[in-house]
Amino acid sequence: MKRVGVLSLQGDVGEHVSMLEALGSEVVKVRTVEQLNSVDGLVLPGGESTTIAHLLGTSGLKDVLGAKLEQGLPVFGTCAGLILLSTVVLDGRSDQWSYGALSLSVRRNGYGRQIASFESTLDVKGLGGVPGVFIRAPRIESYGDDVEVLATLDHGDGTGEHPVFVRQDRVWGASFHPELTGDARLHELFLNSL
C-alpha cells in the first residue's frame, strides 16, 4: 500500500485525511522532514497560501519539498496548494514564492473574495460531472504546453473558460476544494497515479 502524506501545517487538512483514509490509504500528516521522506505522494491542502509558505520555511520543509518535486514526487495541490505549485502568482504579496512545479500563472482570489464563494459541477476528463467548491479560489490565467487541462469553468464574468483541474507529469492541481464534497474520485485519480 502506498503511503500518502497531507501537508499539515495549516488549512483543511482533516478533510483530505478523511477522504484518503476512506479510499483505503495509509495517510501521514506531514509536519517534519522525516514524515515527508516517508511518503509516496503528497497533498498540499487549501488554506492561506502565504501562511502555508511561511510555515514551510520555518518548519524546514521548504527546500526538502522543492528537491522532492524536482525528483518527481507526486503532489496534488488544491486551492492554496495550487498557488504554491504554480510558476507565477499574480496579485501575490511582494515576498510570495512558489515552487514552479506547474507551468501556470494563477491569480489569487481570482474568483472573488470569501463572500463570492460558490459551487459548480465540473466536467472532468474521463470522469464526467464532479462537484467543485470554490472558496477564495485561484484562477489559472495561462498555462504551458506541458500542462494537461482536465476540467475548465466559465464563471460567467466575461473572461471565458479557465482551467480548474490540471496535471503536469506527476503534479496535479485544482483551483477548488474536492475534499469538501462527498465525491472522492479526484483523490482516487491521484492515488492511482502513485
PERAUR-V329249 format. One record per residue. OMEGA is omega as a letter, one per 40 degrees, with the letter a starting at -180 (999 if undefined). Layout:
OMEGA ; OMEGA
//
This chain:
i ; i ; i ; i ; i ; i ; a ; i ; a ; i ; a ; a ; a ; a ; i ; a ; a ; a ; a ; i ; i ; i ; i ; a ; i ; a ; i ; i ; a ; i ; a ; i ; i ; i ; i ; a ; a ; a ; i ; i ; a ; i ; i ; a ; i ; a ; i ; a ; a ; i ; i ; i ; i ; a ; i ; i ; a ; a ; a ; a ; a ; a ; i ; i ; i ; i ; i ; i ; i ; i ; i ; i ; i ; a ; i ; i ; i ; i ; i ; i ; i ; i ; a ; a ; a ; i ; a ; i ; i ; i ; i ; i ; a ; a ; a ; i ; i ; a ; a ; i ; i ; a ; a ; i ; i ; i ; i ; i ; a ; i ; i ; a ; a ; a ; a ; i ; a ; i ; i ; i ; a ; i ; a ; a ; i ; a ; a ; a ; i ; i ; i ; i ; a ; a ; a ; a ; i ; i ; i ; a ; i ; a ; a ; a ; a ; i ; i ; i ; a ; i ; i ; i ; i ; a ; i ; a ; i ; a ; i ; a ; i ; i ; i ; i ; a ; i ; i ; a ; a ; a ; a ; i ; i ; i ; a ; a ; i ; a ; a ; i ; i ; a ; a ; a ; i ; i ; i ; i ; i ; i ; a ; i ; a ; 999
//
